[in-house]
Amino acid sequence: MTENQKFIRSVVRGVGGYLPACVLTNDDLSKRVDTSDEWIQQRTGIKERHIAADGETTSMLGEKAARAALANAGLTPSDIDLVIVATSTPDYTFPSTATQIQAMLGMTHGVAFDLQAVCSGFVFAIATADKFLRSGSHKRALVIGAETFSRIVDWTDRTTCVLFGDGAGAVVLEASEGVGDTTDRGVLTTHLRSDGRHRSKLHVDGGPSATQTVGHLRMEGKEVFRFAVGMVTDVVNDAFAATGLTATDLDWFVPHQANRRIIDMSASKLGIAPEKVIVTVHLHGNTSAASIPLALSAGVADGRIKAGDLVMLEAVGGGFTWGAALVRW
Protein backbone atom coordinates (compact mmCIF):
# COMPACT_ATOMS: atom_id res chain seq x y z
CA MET A 1 0.00 0.00 0.00
CA THR A 2 1.42 3.37 -1.04
CA GLU A 3 1.41 6.45 1.16
CA ASN A 4 -1.54 8.00 -0.70
CA GLN A 5 -3.75 4.91 -0.64
CA LYS A 6 -6.59 4.75 1.85
CA PHE A 7 -7.29 1.56 3.80
CA ILE A 8 -10.90 1.31 4.92
CA ARG A 9 -11.92 -0.59 8.05
CA SER A 10 -15.42 -1.36 9.34
CA VAL A 11 -15.29 0.07 12.85
CA VAL A 12 -17.82 -0.81 15.58
CA ARG A 13 -19.53 2.43 16.62
CA GLY A 14 -22.24 0.96 18.84
CA VAL A 15 -23.83 -2.24 20.13
CA GLY A 16 -27.19 -3.07 21.67
CA GLY A 17 -29.40 -5.97 22.62
CA TYR A 18 -32.97 -6.79 23.49
CA LEU A 19 -34.53 -9.74 25.32
CA PRO A 20 -38.28 -10.40 25.63
CA ALA A 21 -39.76 -9.85 29.08
CA CYS A 22 -40.92 -13.43 29.62
CA VAL A 23 -38.30 -15.63 31.28
CA LEU A 24 -38.68 -19.41 31.07
CA THR A 25 -36.60 -21.21 33.70
CA ASN A 26 -35.52 -24.83 33.73
CA ASP A 27 -37.99 -25.47 36.54
CA ASP A 28 -40.74 -24.03 34.34
CA LEU A 29 -39.74 -26.42 31.57
CA SER A 30 -39.78 -29.39 33.93
CA LYS A 31 -43.54 -28.84 34.23
CA ARG A 32 -43.92 -29.22 30.44
CA VAL A 33 -41.57 -32.10 29.62
CA ASP A 34 -39.69 -34.83 31.47
CA THR A 35 -36.57 -32.89 32.44
CA SER A 36 -35.01 -31.09 35.41
CA ASP A 37 -32.89 -28.07 36.19
CA GLU A 38 -29.99 -30.35 37.14
CA TRP A 39 -30.23 -32.35 33.89
CA ILE A 40 -30.31 -29.23 31.69
CA GLN A 41 -27.53 -27.38 33.50
CA GLN A 42 -25.24 -30.41 33.59
CA ARG A 43 -25.50 -30.97 29.82
CA THR A 44 -25.83 -27.41 28.50
CA GLY A 45 -25.05 -24.86 31.20
CA ILE A 46 -28.39 -23.18 30.52
CA LYS A 47 -30.45 -21.91 33.48
CA GLU A 48 -33.12 -19.87 31.70
CA ARG A 49 -34.13 -18.34 28.39
CA HIS A 50 -36.38 -15.51 27.19
CA ILE A 51 -39.53 -16.21 25.15
CA ALA A 52 -41.26 -13.72 22.85
CA ALA A 53 -44.79 -12.79 23.82
CA ASP A 54 -47.77 -13.59 21.61
CA GLY A 55 -47.66 -11.16 18.73
CA GLU A 56 -44.04 -10.19 19.41
CA THR A 57 -42.21 -10.85 16.15
CA THR A 58 -38.58 -11.15 15.12
CA SER A 59 -38.69 -7.70 13.53
CA MET A 60 -39.97 -6.18 16.78
CA LEU A 61 -37.07 -7.67 18.71
CA GLY A 62 -34.65 -6.55 16.01
CA GLU A 63 -35.96 -3.00 16.00
CA LYS A 64 -35.42 -2.64 19.76
CA ALA A 65 -31.87 -3.99 19.48
CA ALA A 66 -31.19 -1.68 16.54
CA ARG A 67 -32.39 1.38 18.44
CA ALA A 68 -30.22 0.40 21.42
CA ALA A 69 -27.17 0.07 19.15
CA LEU A 70 -27.89 3.43 17.48
CA ALA A 71 -28.24 5.11 20.87
CA ASN A 72 -24.95 3.54 22.01
CA ALA A 73 -23.31 4.90 18.83
CA GLY A 74 -24.85 8.35 19.20
CA LEU A 75 -26.42 7.99 15.75
CA THR A 76 -29.91 8.04 14.24
CA PRO A 77 -31.55 5.89 11.52
CA SER A 78 -30.85 8.65 9.00
CA ASP A 79 -27.13 7.96 9.46
CA ILE A 80 -27.49 4.32 8.30
CA ASP A 81 -27.49 3.26 4.64
CA LEU A 82 -27.26 -0.55 5.00
CA VAL A 83 -29.34 -2.92 7.15
CA ILE A 84 -28.50 -6.64 7.25
CA VAL A 85 -30.58 -8.95 9.43
CA ALA A 86 -29.31 -12.45 10.20
CA THR A 87 -32.28 -14.66 11.05
CA SER A 88 -33.72 -18.12 10.53
CA THR A 89 -37.11 -17.10 11.94
CA PRO A 90 -38.32 -14.23 9.73
CA ASP A 91 -41.69 -12.59 10.24
CA TYR A 92 -42.76 -13.67 6.76
CA THR A 93 -41.47 -15.74 3.87
CA PHE A 94 -41.26 -12.30 2.27
CA PRO A 95 -40.78 -9.39 2.55
CA SER A 96 -37.54 -9.61 4.46
CA THR A 97 -37.37 -8.92 8.17
CA ALA A 98 -34.70 -6.31 7.38
CA THR A 99 -37.15 -4.25 5.33
CA GLN A 100 -39.68 -4.46 8.17
CA ILE A 101 -37.09 -3.11 10.61
CA GLN A 102 -36.07 -0.47 8.08
CA ALA A 103 -39.67 0.72 7.96
CA MET A 104 -40.03 0.62 11.76
CA LEU A 105 -36.96 2.84 12.03
CA GLY A 106 -38.52 5.32 9.62
CA MET A 107 -35.87 4.74 6.96
CA THR A 108 -36.83 5.33 3.34
CA HIS A 109 -33.26 5.29 2.04
CA GLY A 110 -30.47 2.76 1.79
CA VAL A 111 -30.76 -1.00 1.33
CA ALA A 112 -32.02 -3.72 3.66
CA PHE A 113 -31.93 -7.49 3.28
CA ASP A 114 -31.89 -10.74 5.28
CA LEU A 115 -29.09 -13.27 5.48
CA GLN A 116 -29.64 -16.90 6.45
CA ALA A 117 -26.80 -18.94 7.90
CA VAL A 118 -28.61 -20.11 11.06
CA CYS A 119 -26.45 -19.74 14.19
CA SER A 120 -23.50 -18.48 12.11
CA GLY A 121 -25.69 -15.78 10.62
CA PHE A 122 -24.33 -12.85 12.60
CA VAL A 123 -20.71 -13.64 11.69
CA PHE A 124 -21.74 -14.05 8.03
CA ALA A 125 -23.60 -10.72 8.23
CA ILE A 126 -20.57 -8.95 9.74
CA ALA A 127 -18.42 -10.32 6.91
CA THR A 128 -20.96 -9.19 4.31
CA ALA A 129 -21.36 -5.69 5.76
CA ASP A 130 -17.57 -5.38 5.92
CA LYS A 131 -17.35 -6.05 2.19
CA PHE A 132 -19.96 -3.36 1.46
CA LEU A 133 -18.28 -0.75 3.65
CA ARG A 134 -14.75 -1.45 2.48
CA SER A 135 -15.88 -1.23 -1.15
CA GLY A 136 -16.95 2.35 -0.61
CA SER A 137 -20.54 1.75 -1.69
CA HIS A 138 -21.96 2.34 1.81
CA LYS A 139 -20.91 4.31 4.87
CA ARG A 140 -22.70 2.88 7.92
CA ALA A 141 -24.39 -0.46 8.51
CA LEU A 142 -26.77 -1.87 11.08
CA VAL A 143 -25.95 -5.56 11.46
CA ILE A 144 -28.68 -7.33 13.42
CA GLY A 145 -29.12 -10.88 14.66
CA ALA A 146 -32.74 -11.52 15.65
CA GLU A 147 -34.58 -14.75 16.35
CA THR A 148 -37.83 -16.18 17.73
CA PHE A 149 -36.79 -19.82 17.82
CA SER A 150 -39.60 -20.53 20.27
CA ARG A 151 -41.88 -20.51 17.20
CA ILE A 152 -40.11 -23.45 15.54
CA VAL A 153 -39.19 -25.53 18.60
CA ASP A 154 -41.14 -28.74 19.23
CA TRP A 155 -42.18 -28.19 22.84
CA THR A 156 -42.76 -31.93 23.31
CA ASP A 157 -39.12 -32.77 22.45
CA ARG A 158 -37.07 -32.41 25.62
CA THR A 159 -33.77 -32.81 23.74
CA THR A 160 -34.28 -29.56 21.81
CA CYS A 161 -36.88 -27.39 23.55
CA VAL A 162 -34.60 -26.83 26.54
CA LEU A 163 -31.87 -25.32 24.39
CA PHE A 164 -33.35 -22.33 22.61
CA GLY A 165 -34.54 -18.84 23.42
CA ASP A 166 -35.56 -15.61 21.71
CA GLY A 167 -33.73 -12.30 21.46
CA ALA A 168 -31.95 -9.80 19.26
CA GLY A 169 -28.64 -7.99 19.18
CA ALA A 170 -27.17 -5.39 16.84
CA VAL A 171 -23.98 -3.51 16.04
CA VAL A 172 -23.41 -0.33 14.07
CA LEU A 173 -20.43 -0.51 11.72
CA GLU A 174 -18.90 2.58 10.13
CA ALA A 175 -16.38 2.83 7.29
CA SER A 176 -13.30 4.52 8.71
CA GLU A 177 -9.79 5.06 7.44
CA GLY A 178 -7.05 2.90 8.94
CA VAL A 179 -3.38 2.27 8.32
CA GLY A 180 -3.82 -1.30 7.14
CA ASP A 181 -2.29 -3.29 9.99
CA THR A 182 -3.59 -5.08 13.07
CA THR A 183 -3.45 -1.93 15.21
CA ASP A 184 -6.44 -0.59 13.26
CA ARG A 185 -9.81 -0.47 14.96
CA GLY A 186 -12.52 -2.43 13.15
CA VAL A 187 -12.94 -5.75 11.40
CA LEU A 188 -9.44 -7.09 10.73
CA THR A 189 -10.36 -10.34 8.96
CA THR A 190 -13.30 -12.71 8.42
CA HIS A 191 -13.35 -16.38 7.45
CA LEU A 192 -16.47 -18.32 6.45
CA ARG A 193 -17.13 -21.97 5.61
CA SER A 194 -20.08 -24.22 4.83
CA ASP A 195 -20.70 -27.87 4.04
CA GLY A 196 -24.20 -28.79 2.90
CA ARG A 197 -23.75 -32.52 3.37
CA HIS A 198 -24.75 -32.24 7.03
CA ARG A 199 -28.38 -31.08 6.67
CA SER A 200 -29.86 -34.03 8.56
CA LYS A 201 -27.81 -33.29 11.68
CA LEU A 202 -29.48 -29.92 12.34
CA HIS A 203 -32.44 -28.71 10.34
CA VAL A 204 -36.09 -27.64 10.32
CA ASP A 205 -38.41 -30.25 8.83
CA GLY A 206 -40.58 -27.74 6.97
CA GLY A 207 -40.47 -24.97 4.41
CA PRO A 208 -42.58 -23.28 1.69
CA SER A 209 -41.26 -25.37 -1.20
CA ALA A 210 -40.68 -28.71 0.53
CA THR A 211 -43.72 -29.10 2.80
CA GLN A 212 -45.70 -25.84 2.67
CA THR A 213 -45.37 -25.70 6.47
CA VAL A 214 -43.13 -23.89 8.94
CA GLY A 215 -41.92 -27.14 10.50
CA HIS A 216 -39.97 -27.82 13.69
CA LEU A 217 -36.30 -27.86 14.57
CA ARG A 218 -34.67 -31.32 14.54
CA MET A 219 -31.20 -32.10 15.79
CA GLU A 220 -28.79 -35.00 16.20
CA GLY A 221 -27.23 -33.58 19.34
CA LYS A 222 -24.15 -35.78 19.61
CA GLU A 223 -23.23 -35.22 15.96
CA VAL A 224 -23.63 -31.44 16.25
CA PHE A 225 -21.51 -31.42 19.41
CA ARG A 226 -18.79 -33.48 17.74
CA PHE A 227 -18.67 -31.20 14.72
CA ALA A 228 -18.78 -27.96 16.72
CA VAL A 229 -15.85 -28.95 18.91
CA GLY A 230 -13.84 -30.95 16.41
CA MET A 231 -13.90 -29.01 13.16
CA VAL A 232 -14.89 -25.37 13.45
CA THR A 233 -11.64 -24.17 15.02
CA ASP A 234 -10.20 -24.00 11.50
CA VAL A 235 -11.76 -20.59 10.82
CA VAL A 236 -10.34 -19.15 14.04
CA ASN A 237 -6.89 -20.47 13.16
CA ASP A 238 -7.32 -19.02 9.66
CA ALA A 239 -8.00 -15.62 11.25
CA PHE A 240 -4.83 -15.91 13.32
CA ALA A 241 -2.82 -16.96 10.26
CA ALA A 242 -4.17 -14.05 8.20
CA THR A 243 -3.17 -11.47 10.81
CA GLY A 244 -0.12 -12.99 12.47
CA LEU A 245 -1.88 -12.79 15.82
CA THR A 246 -2.34 -15.63 18.31
CA ALA A 247 -4.72 -16.70 21.05
CA THR A 248 -2.53 -14.95 23.63
CA ASP A 249 -3.09 -11.63 21.83
CA LEU A 250 -6.86 -11.85 22.31
CA ASP A 251 -8.60 -9.79 24.94
CA TRP A 252 -11.95 -11.54 24.45
CA PHE A 253 -13.37 -14.64 22.78
CA VAL A 254 -17.09 -14.28 22.03
CA PRO A 255 -18.36 -17.58 20.60
CA HIS A 256 -21.87 -18.54 19.60
CA GLN A 257 -23.75 -19.32 22.81
CA ALA A 258 -25.12 -22.79 22.11
CA ASN A 259 -23.85 -24.98 24.91
CA ARG A 260 -21.43 -24.28 27.76
CA ARG A 261 -19.54 -27.51 27.17
CA ILE A 262 -18.98 -26.62 23.50
CA ILE A 263 -17.79 -23.14 24.48
CA ASP A 264 -15.35 -24.44 27.10
CA MET A 265 -13.95 -27.24 24.94
CA SER A 266 -13.54 -24.98 21.89
CA ALA A 267 -11.69 -22.34 23.91
CA SER A 268 -9.44 -25.00 25.42
CA LYS A 269 -8.65 -26.47 22.01
CA LEU A 270 -7.73 -23.01 20.70
CA GLY A 271 -5.57 -22.23 23.73
CA ILE A 272 -7.79 -19.35 24.86
CA ALA A 273 -7.76 -18.71 28.60
CA PRO A 274 -11.15 -19.24 30.32
CA GLU A 275 -11.12 -15.72 31.77
CA LYS A 276 -11.11 -14.30 28.23
CA VAL A 277 -14.35 -16.06 27.21
CA ILE A 278 -17.61 -14.13 27.40
CA VAL A 279 -20.49 -16.45 28.30
CA THR A 280 -24.20 -15.62 28.36
CA VAL A 281 -25.70 -19.00 27.46
CA HIS A 282 -26.75 -19.63 31.08
CA LEU A 283 -29.12 -16.64 30.93
CA HIS A 284 -30.19 -16.59 27.28
CA GLY A 285 -30.03 -20.16 26.02
CA ASN A 286 -29.22 -20.58 22.33
CA THR A 287 -30.60 -17.53 20.52
CA SER A 288 -29.05 -18.57 17.20
CA ALA A 289 -27.98 -15.53 15.14
CA ALA A 290 -28.73 -13.23 18.09
CA SER A 291 -26.36 -14.92 20.53
CA ILE A 292 -23.07 -13.23 19.60
CA PRO A 293 -24.39 -9.64 19.47
CA LEU A 294 -26.25 -10.24 22.74
CA ALA A 295 -23.00 -11.44 24.32
CA LEU A 296 -21.14 -8.44 22.87
CA SER A 297 -23.80 -6.12 24.25
CA ALA A 298 -23.43 -7.68 27.70
CA GLY A 299 -19.64 -7.44 27.55
CA VAL A 300 -19.72 -3.76 26.60
CA ALA A 301 -22.43 -2.90 29.14
CA ASP A 302 -20.49 -4.33 32.08
CA GLY A 303 -17.23 -2.72 31.00
CA ARG A 304 -15.30 -5.81 29.98
CA ILE A 305 -15.04 -5.00 26.25
CA LYS A 306 -13.30 -1.64 25.79
CA ALA A 307 -11.98 0.43 22.90
CA GLY A 308 -8.83 -1.13 21.48
CA ASP A 309 -9.59 -4.66 22.71
CA LEU A 310 -8.98 -7.54 20.31
CA VAL A 311 -12.16 -9.64 20.05
CA MET A 312 -12.64 -12.97 18.26
CA LEU A 313 -16.15 -13.92 17.17
CA GLU A 314 -16.88 -17.53 16.22
CA ALA A 315 -20.01 -19.53 15.38
CA VAL A 316 -21.29 -22.76 13.87
CA GLY A 317 -24.81 -23.32 12.56
CA GLY A 318 -27.04 -25.76 10.72
CA GLY A 319 -26.07 -26.60 7.20
CA PHE A 320 -23.32 -26.80 8.42
CA THR A 321 -22.09 -23.22 8.32
CA TRP A 322 -19.27 -21.78 10.40
CA GLY A 323 -17.21 -18.64 10.56
CA ALA A 324 -14.95 -16.33 12.53
CA ALA A 325 -14.35 -12.60 12.62
CA LEU A 326 -11.44 -10.87 14.32
CA VAL A 327 -12.31 -7.33 15.41
CA ARG A 328 -10.32 -4.56 17.06
CA TRP A 329 -12.96 -2.83 19.20
N, C-alpha and C positions, 0 to 999 in steps of 0.2 A: 504494500500500500504506500503510495507516494504521499508527500507532505500535504498536498492539496486535496486529496481524496477524503471524503467523509465516510465514516463507519457508523451505521445506524444500529442502535440497540433498542429492544422493546423493554422499557423500564416499567416496573410495577409502581404505579402512583397511589393505588388504594386497594383495599380488600374489605369484604364484608360477607356476612352470613346471615341466614335466617332458618330457624327451626320452628315447626308447628307447635302450638301450645300443648297439645295432648301428648302426654308421656305414657308409654306402655312399658311397664316393668316386667322383669322375668316372672315375678310372682303373679302379675296379671295374666301372663301367657299360660302359666301353669293351670289356670282355671279354664282355659280353652282347649289345650292339648296336653297329652301325657308328657310333661317335662317338669323341670324344677330349676330354680335359680342356681343351685350348685352345679347341675348338669350343664347348663348353658355357659356359666362363667368358666368352668373347667375347660371346656372345649373351644370357646370362642373369645373369652374375656369380656363379653358384652353383658352389661347390667340393665340397660334400658335403651329405648329408641323412641323417636318422635313420630307421630302418625298424623297425616293431614286430616283436617276436619271434612265432613261432608260438604261438597261444593268447593273445597279449597284445591285448586288445580296446580299443576307444575308451573305454569306461567305466573301464577300469583306468588308462589314461593320465590321464583326467580326474580320477579320485579322487586320484592322486598330486599333480597340480597344485593341486587344491582343498585338500588338506592342507597343501601348501607355502604357499598364500595365507593360510589360517587361522593357521598358525604365524607368518607375517610380521605378521598383524594382532593377534596375541595373543589370538585367539578360539578357540572350540571349535564343533563342529557344532551343539551345543545353542543357540548364539547366533544361528543362521541360520534364517530362516523362508521363504526363497525361493531356489530353485535353478533357474537357466536354463542349459541347455547348447546352444550353437550347434554344430551338426555336420551334415555331409552323409554321414557314414559311421557310422551308428548300429550298435550291437551287433545289434539286431533291428529288423524292421519295427515291431513293438511288443512289449513296453512300451518307453517312451522310455528313452534313455540317461540322462537326468536322474534318473529314478526308480531306475535301477540304482546310480548314484553316491550318491543319497540313502540307499539301503539300505546301501551299503558304508561310509558315514560313520556309520551307526548312527542315522540320523534317522528318527523315526516321526511327526514333526510337520511343519507347513508344507506348501508346495506345490512340485512339481518338474515341469518340462516342457521339451521340446526346441524349438528354433527353427531353421528351415532357410532360410538366405539365402546358402548356399555361402560364398565367401570374405569376403562382407560380414557374415557371421553374427554375429561378435562385436560389431560396431558396432550391429547391429540389436538384439542382446541387451542391450547397455548401455542403449540407448534404451528398451527395454521395461522393464527393471528400474527405470530412473529414473522411469518413469510409475507403477509400483507403489509405490515408496518415497515419492514426492512426494504420492501420493494419501492416504497415511496408513494404507493397508491392511497394509503390511509394514514391518519395521524394518531388517532386514539381508539382503542378497542375495549369493549366490555366483554369479558370472557366469563361465561356463567355455566356452572354445573348445577342442574336442578332435577330432582327426581321425586316421584310419588310411587315408590316400589310397592307400597301397601296395596295398590290397585291391581298388581299382577301376581302377588304372593298367594299361594294356596294355603289358606289359614287352617286347613286340616292336616297339613304336612309339617310335622314337628321338626324335620331335618332342615327345612328352609325358612319357615315363617319366623323362626327365632332370630334370624340373621339380619333382616333388613329393616330400614327405617326411611323416613322421608326428610327432605331438607334441601337447601340450596346455598351455594356460595358463589362469590364473584370476585374477580380482580379487574382493575382498570390498568391497561397497558398503554404506554405512550412512546411514540418514536422519539428517540433522543440521540444526540451525537455522542459517540464514544471514541476511544483511541484504538480499539480493535484488539485488546488483549484481555486477560482474565481479571484485570482490576476494574473493568467497566461494570457499572450497574446495569442490570437487565438480564434478559435471556442470553446465556452464553452459548448453549448448544442444546439441541433436542434430537432424540433418537426413537424411532417408532418401528414396531414390528407387528405382523399378524400372520396367522396360520389357520386357514379356514377348515382344516381337516378335523378340528376338535369341536364341532358344533354340538354334538350329542352330550358333551360333558357339562355344558352350561348354556341353556337356551330357554326361550319361551315357546311353548307348544301351540302358538297361534299366530295369526297375522292376516292382513287383508287378502293377499293373493293365495296363501296356502290353505287357510281354513275359514276365512271370513269371520274370525273371532279375535278377541284380544289375547286369550290364552293365559296360561300360568307359567311361572318360572319353574324350571326343572334343573336339577344339578346332581352330578356325581361327585359328591363332596371329597372323597379321598383322591380322585383323579385331579380335581381342581387344586387341592392342597399340594399335591406332588408337583404339578406343573408350576404353580406360583412360587414355590420355594426353590425348585430345582433348575428352572430354565430362564426366568425373567431377569436374573441379575446381569444378563449379557448387555442390556441397554444401558444400565448404570455404568458398567465397565467401559462401554463404548463412549459414554460421556466423559469419563475420566481420561480415556485415551485421546479424545479429541481436544482436550484442554490442557493436558499435562498435569492435571490436579489429581489428588488421591483422597481416599476416605478420611485421612487425618486432617485434610484441609477443610472439610465440611464443618459448618456451624450447626446445621440442622438437616435431618433426613425426614421428609414428610411423605410417607408412602400412602397408598390407598388403604383405607381403614376397613378391611374386610374381616380380619380375624387376628386376634392378638398373637397367636402362635405363629401365623405366617409373618407378621411384622417382625417379631423377635428373631425368628430363624433367618429371615432375609437379611436383617441388619447384621447378624452375627456372621453370615456367610460373606458379606461384603466388607467385614472388618470395621463396621461403624459402631462406635461406643453407644451403649444403651441410653446414656444421658443426653445424647444428641438426637434422639428419636422423639418426634411429636406424636402422641397417641390420643385419639378421641373416640376410638371405637367403643369403649366401655359406656360412653354416654349417648352415642349417636347410632350405634349399630352400623351396618353397611349401607351407606347412602349412595352407592354407586358413583356416578360422575360428580356428585356433590361432595364426596368425602374429603378430597384433597383441599379444595378451597375452604371448606368448613374448618379443617385442621389448621390451615394457614391463618384464617380469621382468628381462631382461638389463640394461636401462637403470637400473633401481633397484638391482640387485645391484652394479653397478660404480660407483655413486654419481653418475651423470649426472643422473637424475631425482630431484629433491628436493622436499620440502614447499614449496608455494607456486608451483612452476613451472607455467607455462601450456603444456598439451600438446594438440596436435591429432591425433586419430585419423582415418584415412581408408581406405576399402576399396572395391573393386569385385569383384563375383562373377558367376557364371553366372546367366543369366535375362533380361536383366542386372539385377543389383541393385547399388546403391552408396549410401554413406552416410558421414557425418562426425560426430564428437563432439568438442566442445571442453571440456576438463577442466582445472580448477585443482587440481593435485596436493596 
